[in-house]
C-alpha cells in the first residue's frame, strides 16, 4: 500500500464531483480525498499498483490539473 500526494486545481465540490467516477472506479485506488482547506487543494490517494502519472492522467482527462508532490 502506498500514499500518493498531489497538488491540484480542484477548488470546489463540483470539481471533485467530476473526478469522483474515474477515481472511484480505478482498481488501484483504495481511498482518496481532497483537502479544499489546503492552499494547494491536496489530493491524497491510498493505492495499490497505480503510478503517479496514471493518477495525473485520470484527473487531466476529467478536465483538471494535478502534480505529484515529493
N, C-alpha and C positions, 0 to 999 in steps of 0.2 A: 504494500500500500504506500502511496506517495501523495504528498500535498503539493499542488502547483498553485502559484500566486501570480495574478496578473493585474496590471493597471488597465482600466477600461474607460470608455466614454459612455457607459451605461449610467445615466444620471437620474432615472425615474422608473417607476414601476411599469410604465408602458414599454420602455426599452427592455426591461428584464423579462416582461411577458413575451417579447419577440424571440429572445434567446432560450426561453424555457423549453420548448419542444425539442430542439436539437440536443441540448444538454441533458435533458431527462431521458432521452431515448438512446443515447450512446452507451453501449455496454461497458465501456471502460471507465465511465464516470459513476462513482458510487454516491457521492454527495456533492453539492455545490451551494454557494451563496454569494451574494454581492453586498458589500458594505457601502451603502449610499451615504453614510456619515463620514466616511474617509474622503479626503480631498482627491485621491486617485481612484475612487469608486472600485475598490479592490474586489476582484473575483477570486474566490478560493475554491479549488476543486480537490476533492479526495478521489484518487483514481487508482485504477489497476490497469496497466497496459495501455495508456494513452500518452502521447507526447505533447509537449507544449505547442509545437507547430500545428498539431491536429486541433487543439482547443482554439488556437488563434484563427484557424480556418473556419471552424464551426461558427464562431462569433462573427467573423467577417462576412460569411455567407448570409447571416441574419441581418447584415447591414451596419455592424458596429465594429469598433476597434478594440483590440486588447493586445498587450505586450507582456511577456513574462518578466517578472521581477526576480532578480538574483539575490 
